[in-house]
Amino acid sequence: MNKTQFALVAISIASAANPVIAQQSGNANSTTTESIERIVVTADFRSVTLEQLASSATVLDQTRLMQRQPQHLDALIGAIPNINFASGASRGRFVQIRGIGERSQFSEPLNPSVSFELDNIDLTGLFGLANPFDIAQVEVLRGPQATEFGVGALAGAIKMQGVMPGDEQDNIALMSYGTDDTWRLGAAMGHSLDRDLHVRASWIEQRSDGDIYNSFLNADDTNSINESAGRLALLSEISDDTSLLVNYRYFDIDNGYDAFSLDNDRQTRSDDPGFDRNETHAASVKLTTDNNTLQWQAILSATDSELAYGYDEDWTFTGFHPNGYTSFDGYFRDVSTLNAELRAISNQPFSFLGRDFDWVVGGIIRQRDEDLRREYTFAASDFTSRYEPSNTAFYTRIDTQFDNQLSLQFGLRVERSKLDYRDSTGFSETSSDTLVGGKLGLSLPISNGMLYSSISRGYKTGGFNPDERVTQQARLFEPEYNWNYEIGVKQSVWDQKGSIRVAAFYMNRENTQISDFDTLLRDNGSTDFIDVIANADVGTNYGLEFESNWALSDSWQIQVNLGYLDATFEQYTRADGSVVAKQDQAQAPKWTGNAISTLYLTDEIMWRVEFDVKDRHRFSDGHDVVSPGYALWHSSLAWQLPRVTLELWANNIFDRDYFVRGFGGFSNDPRDGEFGYEQPEPYYQFGLGRQVGITAQWHF
């Protein structure tokens, strides 16, 4: 590394990045503060620019979504302030925002804390489908989003928006190849059939052997990636004031899952490697009617998914354990959802007591059906269950402005949630809750920016632990509420060459839902697990988020991203009977940071250096295994031709070991001596090592 390169890297470290990057046309002068301010947030009922949104949010645009050549959104969201994810499968399937979110799923029910929406389709709980190809932008909203998203958004929401149909967007052909026989082939095309009818279609294939070697099978593809995804969208301008948007999405995922090893390295011994599969059909229809006084929106969406997830529980082969221990655990689900929503949005305010009020009112009905079959070596027969949650909600939002330019926003949502459950052990349960959440916010324009403050309340339902071995006292758990108090500023600075967004928040969680597990020792000395969800008395999450973007020259831009989080819970009785007076929450690193330096060496050649940092954090509330802190480096060199972009890239340049899941409190290794509890070991699932490759994009 020469002195010039070292200086660039050092400047990148000193920055923590704002993941919002303006669209690049190949000319460095196209990066301006004005282009950043035009980014529109669609997750709000009324589309507003990112700088006008009175809450902490990050938007990843198409340029950012192409950096690091991601096959999945988990490669990018970890660089956003106070966002984390957990794997436990082939992808980062579980997201935590400000320390709140699930980390795994085995049995039903699972009550999500982070809502996930794609093209008006509710995919909450299916974050493994977050493929970023042909996506216009990703919006990550931090803090409770009850008014807009309801029961699944206790911690926040993630919304992905596909590229709109029509001729206005580029057609794209993508080819990429990298380490571990990793490749992607994709195409996206749009066309206007006539003046009022527009279509867009896309398809992506991606494969990888993964970086795990199975020494027993002498195979390097037991942790492989095999994914396909397609989209067909249609936009019809039915009349001057009515439009119809139809989206259909198809996903076919057949990934391997062979991640854990007795020696905590990238070499496994499984004789029956696991799998992580998902075949999903999803569709949405949005009808919008707009006139001078009122806009009506009717949204209907449905999904049908077949999911399969399984793993070699002993991590080894038959005969490795002297007592004959061998086991496989598999979960097979059929999941279907149906959502219907109707909302009215004022185009003209109504006047009351001499003041104008803009308003939104709406209602939504959600139905979800989940059929589970578990095939487990130590079960006498397959375990089956049927879980049917349903929700009905009504919401409203009112906005008004005072004479001094101070704006007020009030949102309220009342949701009735019902859960029906029954399984093959004879256990059945029906529960219902009426949940209330919303937001009260104030915002005030300042020079080149805005100040805001808000109080918001999110919620998620209570539930039950279905395992028949759970005691009656631990069978049920209560709904959780999350009060979020936030202040922030968004402003253009440095003669419009920079922009900053700062937010400070304090969260008070009531009846904090804690994911725990109990362990039982089988006769052969191996460990059996019982998953348990329970309530702690109080959870407290507070911190800061800082994002900025700086145009240091016509050819050099730096983005800044930094998050601080302090998250604890108090007064919780674990499944093993011990009492926790106070403990750090899981998946809540105290510091998260990201830095991006983008330098145009010429008008056609761009060099990017990126740096991620994440502080140490607990993997689970139920055990003490900790992920060490780590820093990862990434870089790319792109050559922009008139129609083609060639990019050489390297991720995790220094091949740093980091972990995306971990647990402990038991031993799975008979070589330790006494097999079982005597010598508990931590075990880790590794994140990807160094990846190097080349990508070509053709725009036509």
Steps between C-alpha positions, in 0.01 A plus 500: 500500500662830394475827694215638289293186546576495871383861534172417328445204727577705810244762398245223448561374854446846642157509334200284568279481197159617397380220275297743291698560182376697204458322168826510306496554126871445454584866560618603843314829471170313514543454877335798669318573822189590301479150351515350847216721624276380216495144633133428574391279789196297394448324835328814627129537409592823325816463295757745637870553446741338741593843638133577575422171677459565874670179613833320475526313171753386241435454130721277285464599135591298190862611503547388860316174435755407233803559722662187647317298231245375757301184444289590802418815695686369807825608328393865529260560788766416759672825401198710604508662848361278776395220263613142550400159367525135603533206266459145626426404140647566157410870519455774758134419557442697820547877535539704819443877508633690802555166674146368448420203276483124480806277453364160396184302439431134557140457617201729468392757598755768410399861563727718284637834619614633159253534214619408149311614191584453130292664226198536733533131599530421869794259533556548872683196634635412154807725485692222325325629184671841516674479161613850393502444121287748299400682817461878474564564869489352848359705788602413856291676765630488856265512796137383534293535182161396635286750310624391157594132556328382817573189701827397329683832543580523872866586418464642149434407140683416179333578169638398158364662186556344158589707196178638353374361166553696180763641267634760743736255677802327349487145378781305668697184432727385782785250508721442804757240608704469818662288768356157589348463154259783582310635203192700408313539173210741482293711267234766549298660221219753484278608215196717435246305299315823431473840662299367796633145548850424629671173594827387657644153539815376673676173581811423703694175547772480765722216614790446736677200650550693824821501701433192715689173437341173615792270581284188547327531160807658336268770365527877480136576410301373801437863606416611147275771356250409227245775448269629228265797515267656246263791475225616265345843554230688313390861534178607330391863483131418483396865483636842586428440869515119537796261480551130561836353608539120497808318629577128492812356660639147493783364715663157479768446765676166548800580719719274709541547874816339637650772717605376845814305582636350821831684456344841424651522154371478145533121485198286586453124542127462430386181328151647440548873423206730559292709262321835484227507234226740408266502202271802511236646271403855600278760335347838569245726332481871580215711361538876543232756422602863532302822462533856622367428849567135578719203416374144548739205520388137501774240549461124483795263547549126540790259548540125488824350630645154544793513742738227608778540754712223650843431646722216616460543875806295598716683238687177433463155345366172631770337710675819607325500837595190702147475646340495152351851518377617160211735427332710231239771556276619214216754483257515208251784472215604274431869553232710332397860561220723378485875567234751397538871571297810414612854576389853423750788485392863484623712213323804644515562876190549709472812715411499867520796738683698236770236445561266204546126557624239253379151585526129426256228606519131419432144599671168438421131540781243518475123504792260530500119501808295597515121489813351656634145487811419701699186424736431787720201575406486869124543447283187494298655215490820299384807686238710317334830581265751345532868586246758380558860607258765374497876542251777440616859538374853454732797486502873448757775465453875521753766398476872559727804497507796735565861405863482616565214251488241779336184366314239705437137405269267689453134414289235670446132428266260678557134415314189599723193491381141529720188516374145448738209553477121524753221466539123496574478875143604573591852606279778367472865588300801389591848614411852399627847577391853420815703437534876473795689355584814312712812489501865599764707321608861463727644233639848447679631189843649560756643263557233232340233713256387766480427873258233621388320812258214547340256741394170344361175632535161334375160601503129431263230613535263789507127443580158636779245511366182336766251614324248726798498739455869585351549846149640527634818663724563196239406239371853426678830446354851489485758216795738483481877459782731400494873576751693290602860579708661225648834397696568183636746249544475123695774325703593197834653600830624364349713224271214388797266453409285798195366680459362850229308683521450876248324726498434875249250639387341824285185495306360793385142436213365711475121551813451291475167316818297552607202288650233723553124496517225758714189462439137593756222508400189303591148611783487243656819641395732216312824556136570420373857472169659598433842345325740734372858468431688824461858623753712685361789705681784324717548193689824440660591167654841438760640264603722212505474119714721277505500121661744261621550145789726396604607151866586571559586135343445158652151496512390864211417730495360854197364680470468877301252710530447876269348759518478879265271696459408866240224539420308821211315661423445868334245727473188290475139615680267260369164389752329732356689799780754548404864535663776296492835679640692202666390175601635161250417229607260228595610147553857622861609431583822682674650194432451130676695227558515129722717281498536122751695292405539133770651278480558124853455367368609159151570367470129420694325781376493860675356805298418811633404843253394770545414865253337745546479874281325755549481876487180706148381587309209650353243262208408726317597816512139617878444507819703537677435168622828350592600148838678504514843346631514145588726208465405134653668194355500149609665177416519130631656181234580237546600137200679347464459123213653300274197549704259711643516852785265594582466868777318684403450863625348824297454820652427842838576348705386800303174538387589851310234695165625631186323612133525405369264768630335814385307803636297787436352841549141385756280327433319175846344489576162665873575470456746788471209739164488675247561222224737611498791743838451661703712260269750330649644183409798285422417137489746210363535150752689286426792272651494153876517468684690227302523175656630176333528163405691185159630394374632167179697457352589164246784493283511191 
